[in-house]
Amino acid sequence: MIYLDLLLGFLRVGCFAFGGAYGAIPLIRDVVLSYGWMDDDALAYMIAVSESTPGPIMVNLATYVGSSQAGLPGAILATLAVVLPSFIVILLITAALKNLLKHRFVQAALRGVKPCIIGIILATGAYMVIHNCMAAQEGVFTGLLLDWQAVGITAVLLAVCPLFRAVKKRSLSPVSLIFISACLGVLVYGA
């Protein structure tokens, strides 16, 4: 019976939780309290823990509640129940999008969005560089300080990308770039 309760309760959360994690908290609270799986204090504590751990709050809470109520099978069932509705919706959107991508207006719209995305990423990068390089003393701007080690890592990455493309005849994957950056960061900053 607990397995059915976990399945139905977290399917309800997965189906009707809109507006992100914080929008889902009232629904999670309603489900968890109505089944008597936790009291208000324990739920508040678990929300805080779920916020501080990697992953979506809904998934973290579902996994914890399922585990506390029915062990590993309960954790798996509750987690699957909370993500299943979103998974199905994404599959349906992907199937529809595959057909929509053939239309020239959709392709034109996506080509129009690319420069916007590039601009957003560059603006975020520029903000981070400017924000992290500003030297302030007691709230007064005193100049820009460059982290020359970070500049060096960036230069290495900028050199590695075209070199890799010339040798392998394909682009370096983002995961590989992150891994190389992490290794360079350990070498430069860890030493």
Buried (B, 14 or more C-beta within 10 A) or exposed (E): EBBEBBBEBBBBBBBEBEEEBEEBBEBBBEBBEEBEBBEEEBBEEBBEEBEEEEEBBBBBBBBBBBBBBBEEEBBBBBBBBBBBBBEEEEEEEEEEEEEEEEEEEEEEEEEEEEEEEEEEEEEEEEEEBEEEEEEEEEEEEEEEEEBEEBEEBBEBBEEBBEEBEEEEEEEBEEEEBEEBBEEBEEEBEEE
